[in-house]
Each structure stands twice: as structure tokens, then as C-alpha cells.
Amino acid sequence: MPESLLRKVDLYSELNLEDRATAIRQLVAEGLRVKLEKTVLERYRERSMTLRQAADLLGITYPEMDELLRRNQIPLVEEPRVAYRRPLRPPRRRPRRRS
């Protein structure tokens, strides 16, 4: 890790009265949460993810997901373009022709 970044981490840890390892864990967790949220919102905006999938990935409830969408000015999508798989049906058998 670059020395300049470590100095910033140390400053953060001093301001929060924590040790460096705790500060790094907190910063990584927060950074990951922010990046994951950004990615999930973008996928939802592109309609490649359902509301349920987005909420599940973020570990939040549907009302919380709705609020997150509102805060980010993303409209609720009625029917996303997610590739749904149709249930498999057995192939139709053509009747055999009798000779």
C-alpha cells in the first residue's frame, strides 16, 4: 500500500480513536458496500436485474430497495428485460406414419 494512503488511513484511525487494522476493515467494508450498491443500481437501471435480485444482493428489504431507488432517482421498473427461462416441456412427438 502506498505510504500516502497509509498516512490517510492512520489519520482516519486517529480521528476515530481506532487502531489501523480496524480502520482498514471499516474502510474496506464501506467501500465495498458503496461499489456494490452502485453496480446493483446500474444493473437495475439497465433492466438486467429484478427488484428482488437487487434487494437480495444488497441484503435489504423491498421497501428499503424502493427508498434507495427513489434517492437515486431511478424509476421502479415494471417488467425488466431479465432473461427468464421458460419451464422445459417435453418435445412433441409426431405420430408415426403407418405404412
Distance bins in CASP14 RR format, pairs under 12 A and 6 or more apart:
PFRMAT RR
TARGET T0000
AUTHOR 0000-0000-0000
RMODE 2
METHOD distances of the structure
MODEL  1
1 7 0 0 0 0 0 1 0 0 0 0 0
1 8 0 0 0 0 0 1 0 0 0 0 0
1 9 1 0 0 1 0 0 0 0 0 0 0
1 10 0 0 0 0 0 1 0 0 0 0 0
1 20 0 0 0 0 0 1 0 0 0 0 0
1 24 0 0 0 0 1 0 0 0 0 0 0
1 27 0 0 0 0 0 1 0 0 0 0 0
1 28 0 0 0 0 0 1 0 0 0 0 0
2 8 0 0 0 0 1 0 0 0 0 0 0
2 9 0 0 0 0 0 1 0 0 0 0 0
3 9 0 0 0 0 0 1 0 0 0 0 0
3 10 0 0 0 0 0 1 0 0 0 0 0
4 10 0 0 0 0 0 1 0 0 0 0 0
4 11 0 0 0 0 0 1 0 0 0 0 0
5 11 0 0 0 0 0 1 0 0 0 0 0
5 12 0 0 0 0 0 1 0 0 0 0 0
5 20 0 0 0 0 0 1 0 0 0 0 0
5 23 0 0 0 0 0 1 0 0 0 0 0
5 24 0 0 0 0 0 1 0 0 0 0 0
5 27 0 0 0 0 0 1 0 0 0 0 0
6 12 0 0 0 0 0 1 0 0 0 0 0
6 13 0 0 0 0 0 1 0 0 0 0 0
6 20 1 0 0 1 0 0 0 0 0 0 0
6 23 0 0 0 0 0 1 0 0 0 0 0
6 24 0 0 0 0 1 0 0 0 0 0 0
6 27 0 0 0 0 0 1 0 0 0 0 0
7 13 0 0 0 0 0 1 0 0 0 0 0
7 14 0 0 0 0 0 1 0 0 0 0 0
7 20 0 0 0 0 0 1 0 0 0 0 0
8 14 0 0 0 0 0 1 0 0 0 0 0
8 15 0 0 0 0 0 1 0 0 0 0 0
8 20 0 0 0 0 0 1 0 0 0 0 0
8 23 0 0 0 0 1 0 0 0 0 0 0
8 24 0 0 0 0 0 1 0 0 0 0 0
8 27 0 0 0 0 1 0 0 0 0 0 0
9 15 0 0 0 0 0 1 0 0 0 0 0
9 16 0 0 0 0 0 1 0 0 0 0 0
9 18 0 0 0 0 0 1 0 0 0 0 0
9 19 0 0 0 0 0 1 0 0 0 0 0
9 20 1 0 0 1 0 0 0 0 0 0 0
9 21 0 0 0 0 1 0 0 0 0 0 0
9 22 0 0 0 0 0 1 0 0 0 0 0
9 23 1 0 1 0 0 0 0 0 0 0 0
9 24 1 0 0 1 0 0 0 0 0 0 0
9 25 0 0 0 0 0 1 0 0 0 0 0
9 26 0 0 0 0 0 1 0 0 0 0 0
9 27 1 0 0 1 0 0 0 0 0 0 0
9 28 0 0 0 0 0 1 0 0 0 0 0
10 16 0 0 0 0 0 1 0 0 0 0 0
10 18 0 0 0 0 0 1 0 0 0 0 0
10 19 0 0 0 0 1 0 0 0 0 0 0
10 20 1 0 0 1 0 0 0 0 0 0 0
10 21 0 0 0 0 0 1 0 0 0 0 0
10 22 0 0 0 0 0 1 0 0 0 0 0
10 23 1 0 0 1 0 0 0 0 0 0 0
10 24 0 0 0 0 0 1 0 0 0 0 0
10 27 0 0 0 0 0 1 0 0 0 0 0
11 18 0 0 0 0 0 1 0 0 0 0 0
11 20 0 0 0 0 0 1 0 0 0 0 0
11 23 0 0 0 0 1 0 0 0 0 0 0
11 27 0 0 0 0 0 1 0 0 0 0 0
12 18 0 0 0 0 1 0 0 0 0 0 0
12 19 0 0 0 0 0 1 0 0 0 0 0
12 20 0 0 0 0 1 0 0 0 0 0 0
12 22 0 0 0 0 0 1 0 0 0 0 0
12 23 1 0 1 0 0 0 0 0 0 0 0
12 24 0 0 0 0 1 0 0 0 0 0 0
12 25 0 0 0 0 0 1 0 0 0 0 0
12 26 0 0 0 0 1 0 0 0 0 0 0
12 27 1 0 0 1 0 0 0 0 0 0 0
12 30 0 0 0 0 0 1 0 0 0 0 0
13 19 1 0 0 1 0 0 0 0 0 0 0
13 20 1 0 1 0 0 0 0 0 0 0 0
13 21 0 0 0 0 1 0 0 0 0 0 0
13 22 1 0 0 1 0 0 0 0 0 0 0
13 23 1 1 0 0 0 0 0 0 0 0 0
13 24 0 0 0 0 1 0 0 0 0 0 0
13 25 0 0 0 0 0 1 0 0 0 0 0
13 26 0 0 0 0 1 0 0 0 0 0 0
13 27 0 0 0 0 1 0 0 0 0 0 0
14 20 0 0 0 0 1 0 0 0 0 0 0
14 22 0 0 0 0 0 1 0 0 0 0 0
14 23 0 0 0 0 1 0 0 0 0 0 0
15 23 0 0 0 0 1 0 0 0 0 0 0
15 26 0 0 0 0 0 1 0 0 0 0 0
16 22 0 0 0 0 1 0 0 0 0 0 0
16 23 1 0 0 1 0 0 0 0 0 0 0
16 24 0 0 0 0 0 1 0 0 0 0 0
16 25 0 0 0 0 0 1 0 0 0 0 0
16 26 1 0 0 1 0 0 0 0 0 0 0
16 27 0 0 0 0 0 1 0 0 0 0 0
17 23 0 0 0 0 0 1 0 0 0 0 0
18 24 0 0 0 0 1 0 0 0 0 0 0
18 25 0 0 0 0 1 0 0 0 0 0 0
18 26 1 0 0 1 0 0 0 0 0 0 0
18 27 0 0 0 0 0 1 0 0 0 0 0
19 25 0 0 0 0 1 0 0 0 0 0 0
19 26 0 0 0 0 0 1 0 0 0 0 0
20 26 0 0 0 0 0 1 0 0 0 0 0
20 27 0 0 0 0 0 1 0 0 0 0 0
21 27 0 0 0 0 0 1 0 0 0 0 0
21 28 0 0 0 0 0 1 0 0 0 0 0
22 28 0 0 0 0 0 1 0 0 0 0 0
22 29 0 0 0 0 0 1 0 0 0 0 0
23 29 0 0 0 0 0 1 0 0 0 0 0
23 30 0 0 0 0 0 1 0 0 0 0 0
24 30 0 0 0 0 0 1 0 0 0 0 0
24 31 0 0 0 0 0 1 0 0 0 0 0
25 31 0 0 0 0 0 1 0 0 0 0 0
25 32 0 0 0 0 0 1 0 0 0 0 0
26 32 0 0 0 0 0 1 0 0 0 0 0
26 33 0 0 0 0 0 1 0 0 0 0 0
27 33 0 0 0 0 0 1 0 0 0 0 0
27 34 0 0 0 0 0 1 0 0 0 0 0
28 34 0 0 0 0 0 1 0 0 0 0 0
28 35 0 0 0 0 0 1 0 0 0 0 0
29 35 0 0 0 0 0 1 0 0 0 0 0
29 36 0 0 0 0 0 1 0 0 0 0 0
30 36 0 0 0 0 0 1 0 0 0 0 0
30 37 0 0 0 0 0 1 0 0 0 0 0
31 37 0 0 0 0 1 0 0 0 0 0 0
31 38 0 0 0 0 1 0 0 0 0 0 0
31 39 0 0 0 0 0 1 0 0 0 0 0
32 38 0 0 0 0 0 1 0 0 0 0 0
32 39 0 0 0 0 0 1 0 0 0 0 0
32 58 0 0 0 0 0 1 0 0 0 0 0
33 39 0 0 0 0 0 1 0 0 0 0 0
33 40 0 0 0 0 0 1 0 0 0 0 0
33 57 0 0 0 0 0 1 0 0 0 0 0
33 58 0 0 0 0 1 0 0 0 0 0 0
33 59 0 0 0 0 0 1 0 0 0 0 0
33 60 0 0 0 0 0 1 0 0 0 0 0
33 68 0 0 0 0 0 1 0 0 0 0 0
34 40 0 0 0 0 0 1 0 0 0 0 0
34 41 0 0 0 0 0 1 0 0 0 0 0
34 58 0 0 0 0 0 1 0 0 0 0 0
35 41 0 0 0 0 0 1 0 0 0 0 0
35 42 0 0 0 0 0 1 0 0 0 0 0
35 58 0 0 0 0 0 1 0 0 0 0 0
36 42 0 0 0 0 0 1 0 0 0 0 0
36 43 0 0 0 0 0 1 0 0 0 0 0
36 54 0 0 0 0 0 1 0 0 0 0 0
36 56 0 0 0 0 0 1 0 0 0 0 0
36 57 1 0 0 1 0 0 0 0 0 0 0
36 58 1 0 0 1 0 0 0 0 0 0 0
36 59 0 0 0 0 1 0 0 0 0 0 0
36 60 0 0 0 0 0 1 0 0 0 0 0
36 68 0 0 0 0 0 1 0 0 0 0 0
37 43 0 0 0 0 0 1 0 0 0 0 0
37 44 0 0 0 0 0 1 0 0 0 0 0
37 54 0 0 0 0 1 0 0 0 0 0 0
37 55 0 0 0 0 0 1 0 0 0 0 0
37 57 0 0 0 0 1 0 0 0 0 0 0
37 58 1 0 0 1 0 0 0 0 0 0 0
37 59 0 0 0 0 0 1 0 0 0 0 0
37 60 0 0 0 0 1 0 0 0 0 0 0
37 64 0 0 0 0 0 1 0 0 0 0 0
37 65 0 0 0 0 0 1 0 0 0 0 0
37 68 1 0 0 1 0 0 0 0 0 0 0
37 69 0 0 0 0 0 1 0 0 0 0 0
37 71 0 0 0 0 0 1 0 0 0 0 0
37 72 0 0 0 0 1 0 0 0 0 0 0
37 74 0 0 0 0 0 1 0 0 0 0 0
38 44 0 0 0 0 0 1 0 0 0 0 0
38 45 0 0 0 0 0 1 0 0 0 0 0
38 54 0 0 0 0 0 1 0 0 0 0 0
38 58 0 0 0 0 0 1 0 0 0 0 0
38 68 0 0 0 0 0 1 0 0 0 0 0
38 72 0 0 0 0 1 0 0 0 0 0 0
38 74 0 0 0 0 0 1 0 0 0 0 0
39 45 0 0 0 0 0 1 0 0 0 0 0
39 46 0 0 0 0 0 1 0 0 0 0 0
39 48 0 0 0 0 0 1 0 0 0 0 0
39 49 0 0 0 0 1 0 0 0 0 0 0
39 54 0 0 0 0 0 1 0 0 0 0 0
39 57 0 0 0 0 1 0 0 0 0 0 0
39 58 0 0 0 0 1 0 0 0 0 0 0
40 46 0 0 0 0 0 1 0 0 0 0 0
40 48 0 0 0 0 0 1 0 0 0 0 0
40 49 1 0 0 1 0 0 0 0 0 0 0
40 50 0 0 0 0 0 1 0 0 0 0 0
40 51 0 0 0 0 0 1 0 0 0 0 0
40 52 0 0 0 0 0 1 0 0 0 0 0
40 53 0 0 0 0 1 0 0 0 0 0 0
40 54 1 0 1 0 0 0 0 0 0 0 0
40 55 0 0 0 0 1 0 0 0 0 0 0
40 56 0 0 0 0 1 0 0 0 0 0 0
40 57 1 0 1 0 0 0 0 0 0 0 0
40 58 1 0 1 0 0 0 0 0 0 0 0
40 59 0 0 0 0 1 0 0 0 0 0 0
40 60 0 0 0 0 1 0 0 0 0 0 0
40 65 0 0 0 0 1 0 0 0 0 0 0
40 68 0 0 0 0 1 0 0 0 0 0 0
40 69 0 0 0 0 0 1 0 0 0 0 0
40 72 0 0 0 0 0 1 0 0 0 0 0
40 74 0 0 0 0 0 1 0 0 0 0 0
41 48 0 0 0 0 0 1 0 0 0 0 0
41 49 0 0 0 0 1 0 0 0 0 0 0
41 51 0 0 0 0 0 1 0 0 0 0 0
41 54 1 0 0 1 0 0 0 0 0 0 0
41 55 0 0 0 0 0 1 0 0 0 0 0
41 57 0 0 0 0 0 1 0 0 0 0 0
41 58 0 0 0 0 1 0 0 0 0 0 0
41 65 0 0 0 0 1 0 0 0 0 0 0
41 68 1 0 0 1 0 0 0 0 0 0 0
41 69 1 0 0 1 0 0 0 0 0 0 0
41 70 0 0 0 0 0 1 0 0 0 0 0
41 71 0 0 0 0 1 0 0 0 0 0 0
41 72 1 0 1 0 0 0 0 0 0 0 0
41 73 0 0 0 0 0 1 0 0 0 0 0
41 74 1 0 0 1 0 0 0 0 0 0 0
41 75 0 0 0 0 0 1 0 0 0 0 0
41 77 0 0 0 0 0 1 0 0 0 0 0
42 48 0 0 0 0 1 0 0 0 0 0 0
42 49 0 0 0 0 1 0 0 0 0 0 0
42 54 0 0 0 0 0 1 0 0 0 0 0
42 72 0 0 0 0 1 0 0 0 0 0 0
42 74 0 0 0 0 1 0 0 0 0 0 0
43 49 1 0 1 0 0 0 0 0 0 0 0
43 50 0 0 0 0 1 0 0 0 0 0 0
43 51 0 0 0 0 0 1 0 0 0 0 0
43 53 0 0 0 0 1 0 0 0 0 0 0
43 54 1 0 0 1 0 0 0 0 0 0 0
43 57 0 0 0 0 1 0 0 0 0 0 0
43 58 0 0 0 0 0 1 0 0 0 0 0
43 74 0 0 0 0 0 1 0 0 0 0 0
43 77 0 0 0 0 0 1 0 0 0 0 0
43 80 0 0 0 0 1 0 0 0 0 0 0
43 81 0 0 0 0 0 1 0 0 0 0 0
43 82 0 0 0 0 1 0 0 0 0 0 0
44 50 1 0 0 1 0 0 0 0 0 0 0
44 51 1 0 0 1 0 0 0 0 0 0 0
44 52 0 0 0 0 0 1 0 0 0 0 0
44 53 0 0 0 0 1 0 0 0 0 0 0
44 54 1 0 1 0 0 0 0 0 0 0 0
44 55 0 0 0 0 1 0 0 0 0 0 0
44 56 0 0 0 0 0 1 0 0 0 0 0
44 57 0 0 0 0 1 0 0 0 0 0 0
44 58 0 0 0 0 0 1 0 0 0 0 0
44 65 0 0 0 0 1 0 0 0 0 0 0
44 66 0 0 0 0 0 1 0 0 0 0 0
44 68 0 0 0 0 1 0 0 0 0 0 0
44 69 1 0 0 1 0 0 0 0 0 0 0
44 72 0 0 0 0 1 0 0 0 0 0 0
44 74 1 0 0 1 0 0 0 0 0 0 0
44 75 0 0 0 0 0 1 0 0 0 0 0
44 76 0 0 0 0 1 0 0 0 0 0 0
44 77 1 0 0 1 0 0 0 0 0 0 0
44 80 1 0 0 1 0 0 0 0 0 0 0
44 81 0 0 0 0 0 1 0 0 0 0 0
44 82 0 0 0 0 0 1 0 0 0 0 0
45 51 0 0 0 0 0 1 0 0 0 0 0
45 54 0 0 0 0 0 1 0 0 0 0 0
45 68 0 0 0 0 0 1 0 0 0 0 0
45 69 0 0 0 0 1 0 0 0 0 0 0
45 72 0 0 0 0 1 0 0 0 0 0 0
45 73 0 0 0 0 0 1 0 0 0 0 0
45 74 1 0 1 0 0 0 0 0 0 0 0
45 75 0 0 0 0 1 0 0 0 0 0 0
45 76 0 0 0 0 0 1 0 0 0 0 0
45 77 0 0 0 0 1 0 0 0 0 0 0
45 80 0 0 0 0 0 1 0 0 0 0 0
45 81 0 0 0 0 0 1 0 0 0 0 0
46 54 0 0 0 0 0 1 0 0 0 0 0
46 74 0 0 0 0 0 1 0 0 0 0 0
46 77 0 0 0 0 1 0 0 0 0 0 0
46 80 0 0 0 0 1 0 0 0 0 0 0
46 81 0 0 0 0 1 0 0 0 0 0 0
46 82 0 0 0 0 0 1 0 0 0 0 0
47 53 0 0 0 0 0 1 0 0 0 0 0
47 54 0 0 0 0 0 1 0 0 0 0 0
47 74 0 0 0 0 0 1 0 0 0 0 0
47 75 0 0 0 0 0 1 0 0 0 0 0
47 76 0 0 0 0 0 1 0 0 0 0 0
47 77 1 0 1 0 0 0 0 0 0 0 0
47 78 0 0 0 0 1 0 0 0 0 0 0
47 79 0 0 0 0 1 0 0 0 0 0 0
47 80 1 0 1 0 0 0 0 0 0 0 0
47 81 1 0 1 0 0 0 0 0 0 0 0
47 82 1 0 0 1 0 0 0 0 0 0 0
47 83 0 0 0 0 0 1 0 0 0 0 0
48 54 0 0 0 0 0 1 0 0 0 0 0
48 77 0 0 0 0 0 1 0 0 0 0 0
48 80 1 0 0 1 0 0 0 0 0 0 0
48 81 1 0 0 1 0 0 0 0 0 0 0
48 82 1 0 0 1 0 0 0 0 0 0 0
48 83 0 0 0 0 1 0 0 0 0 0 0
49 55 0 0 0 0 1 0 0 0 0 0 0
49 56 0 0 0 0 1 0 0 0 0 0 0
49 57 1 0 0 1 0 0 0 0 0 0 0
49 58 0 0 0 0 0 1 0 0 0 0 0
49 65 0 0 0 0 0 1 0 0 0 0 0
49 69 0 0 0 0 0 1 0 0 0 0 0
49 74 0 0 0 0 0 1 0 0 0 0 0
49 77 0 0 0 0 1 0 0 0 0 0 0
49 80 1 0 0 1 0 0 0 0 0 0 0
49 81 0 0 0 0 1 0 0 0 0 0 0
49 82 1 0 0 1 0 0 0 0 0 0 0
49 83 0 0 0 0 0 1 0 0 0 0 0
50 56 0 0 0 0 1 0 0 0 0 0 0
50 57 0 0 0 0 0 1 0 0 0 0 0
50 62 0 0 0 0 0 1 0 0 0 0 0
50 65 0 0 0 0 0 1 0 0 0 0 0
50 76 0 0 0 0 0 1 0 0 0 0 0
50 77 0 0 0 0 1 0 0 0 0 0 0
50 78 0 0 0 0 0 1 0 0 0 0 0
50 79 0 0 0 0 1 0 0 0 0 0 0
50 80 1 0 1 0 0 0 0 0 0 0 0
50 81 0 0 0 0 0 1 0 0 0 0 0
50 82 1 0 1 0 0 0 0 0 0 0 0
50 83 0 0 0 0 0 1 0 0 0 0 0
50 84 0 0 0 0 1 0 0 0 0 0 0
51 57 0 0 0 0 0 1 0 0 0 0 0
51 58 0 0 0 0 0 1 0 0 0 0 0
51 60 0 0 0 0 0 1 0 0 0 0 0
51 61 0 0 0 0 0 1 0 0 0 0 0
51 62 1 0 0 1 0 0 0 0 0 0 0
51 63 0 0 0 0 0 1 0 0 0 0 0
51 64 0 0 0 0 0 1 0 0 0 0 0
51 65 1 0 0 1 0 0 0 0 0 0 0
51 66 1 0 0 1 0 0 0 0 0 0 0
51 68 0 0 0 0 0 1 0 0 0 0 0
51 69 0 0 0 0 1 0 0 0 0 0 0
51 74 0 0 0 0 0 1 0 0 0 0 0
51 75 0 0 0 0 0 1 0 0 0 0 0
51 76 1 0 0 1 0 0 0 0 0 0 0
51 77 1 0 0 1 0 0 0 0 0 0 0
51 78 0 0 0 0 1 0 0 0 0 0 0
51 79 0 0 0 0 0 1 0 0 0 0 0
51 80 1 0 0 1 0 0 0 0 0 0 0
51 82 0 0 0 0 0 1 0 0 0 0 0
52 58 0 0 0 0 0 1 0 0 0 0 0
52 59 0 0 0 0 0 1 0 0 0 0 0
52 60 0 0 0 0 0 1 0 0 0 0 0
52 61 0 0 0 0 0 1 0 0 0 0 0
52 62 1 0 0 1 0 0 0 0 0 0 0
52 65 0 0 0 0 1 0 0 0 0 0 0
52 66 0 0 0 0 0 1 0 0 0 0 0
52 77 0 0 0 0 0 1 0 0 0 0 0
52 80 0 0 0 0 0 1 0 0 0 0 0
52 82 0 0 0 0 0 1 0 0 0 0 0
53 59 0 0 0 0 0 1 0 0 0 0 0
53 62 0 0 0 0 0 1 0 0 0 0 0
53 65 0 0 0 0 0 1 0 0 0 0 0
53 77 0 0 0 0 0 1 0 0 0 0 0
53 80 0 0 0 0 1 0 0 0 0 0 0
53 82 1 0 0 1 0 0 0 0 0 0 0
53 83 0 0 0 0 0 1 0 0 0 0 0
53 84 0 0 0 0 0 1 0 0 0 0 0
54 60 0 0 0 0 1 0 0 0 0 0 0
54 61 0 0 0 0 0 1 0 0 0 0 0
54 62 0 0 0 0 1 0 0 0 0 0 0
54 64 0 0 0 0 0 1 0 0 0 0 0
54 65 1 0 1 0 0 0 0 0 0 0 0
54 66 0 0 0 0 0 1 0 0 0 0 0
54 68 0 0 0 0 1 0 0 0 0 0 0
54 69 0 0 0 0 1 0 0 0 0 0 0
54 72 0 0 0 0 0 1 0 0 0 0 0
54 74 0 0 0 0 1 0 0 0 0 0 0
54 76 0 0 0 0 0 1 0 0 0 0 0
54 77 0 0 0 0 1 0 0 0 0 0 0
54 80 0 0 0 0 1 0 0 0 0 0 0
54 82 0 0 0 0 0 1 0 0 0 0 0
55 61 1 0 0 1 0 0 0 0 0 0 0
55 62 1 0 1 0 0 0 0 0 0 0 0
55 63 0 0 0 0 1 0 0 0 0 0 0
55 64 1 0 0 1 0 0 0 0 0 0 0
55 65 1 0 1 0 0 0 0 0 0 0 0
55 66 0 0 0 0 1 0 0 0 0 0 0
55 67 0 0 0 0 0 1 0 0 0 0 0
55 68 0 0 0 0 1 0 0 0 0 0 0
55 69 0 0 0 0 0 1 0 0 0 0 0
56 62 0 0 0 0 0 1 0 0 0 0 0
56 64 0 0 0 0 0 1 0 0 0 0 0
56 65 0 0 0 0 1 0 0 0 0 0 0
57 65 0 0 0 0 1 0 0 0 0 0 0
57 68 0 0 0 0 0 1 0 0 0 0 0
58 64 0 0 0 0 1 0 0 0 0 0 0
58 65 1 0 0 1 0 0 0 0 0 0 0
58 67 0 0 0 0 0 1 0 0 0 0 0
58 68 1 0 0 1 0 0 0 0 0 0 0
58 69 0 0 0 0 0 1 0 0 0 0 0
59 65 0 0 0 0 1 0 0 0 0 0 0
59 68 0 0 0 0 0 1 0 0 0 0 0
60 66 0 0 0 0 1 0 0 0 0 0 0
60 67 0 0 0 0 1 0 0 0 0 0 0
60 68 1 0 0 1 0 0 0 0 0 0 0
60 69 0 0 0 0 0 1 0 0 0 0 0
61 67 0 0 0 0 1 0 0 0 0 0 0
61 68 0 0 0 0 0 1 0 0 0 0 0
62 68 0 0 0 0 0 1 0 0 0 0 0
62 69 0 0 0 0 0 1 0 0 0 0 0
62 76 0 0 0 0 0 1 0 0 0 0 0
63 69 0 0 0 0 0 1 0 0 0 0 0
63 70 0 0 0 0 0 1 0 0 0 0 0
63 76 0 0 0 0 0 1 0 0 0 0 0
64 70 0 0 0 0 0 1 0 0 0 0 0
64 71 0 0 0 0 0 1 0 0 0 0 0
65 71 0 0 0 0 0 1 0 0 0 0 0
65 72 0 0 0 0 0 1 0 0 0 0 0
65 74 0 0 0 0 0 1 0 0 0 0 0
65 76 0 0 0 0 1 0 0 0 0 0 0
65 77 0 0 0 0 0 1 0 0 0 0 0
66 72 0 0 0 0 0 1 0 0 0 0 0
66 74 0 0 0 0 0 1 0 0 0 0 0
66 75 0 0 0 0 0 1 0 0 0 0 0
66 76 1 0 0 1 0 0 0 0 0 0 0
66 77 0 0 0 0 0 1 0 0 0 0 0
67 74 0 0 0 0 0 1 0 0 0 0 0
67 76 0 0 0 0 0 1 0 0 0 0 0
68 74 0 0 0 0 1 0 0 0 0 0 0
68 76 0 0 0 0 0 1 0 0 0 0 0
69 75 1 0 0 1 0 0 0 0 0 0 0
69 76 1 0 0 1 0 0 0 0 0 0 0
69 77 0 0 0 0 1 0 0 0 0 0 0
70 76 0 0 0 0 1 0 0 0 0 0 0
END
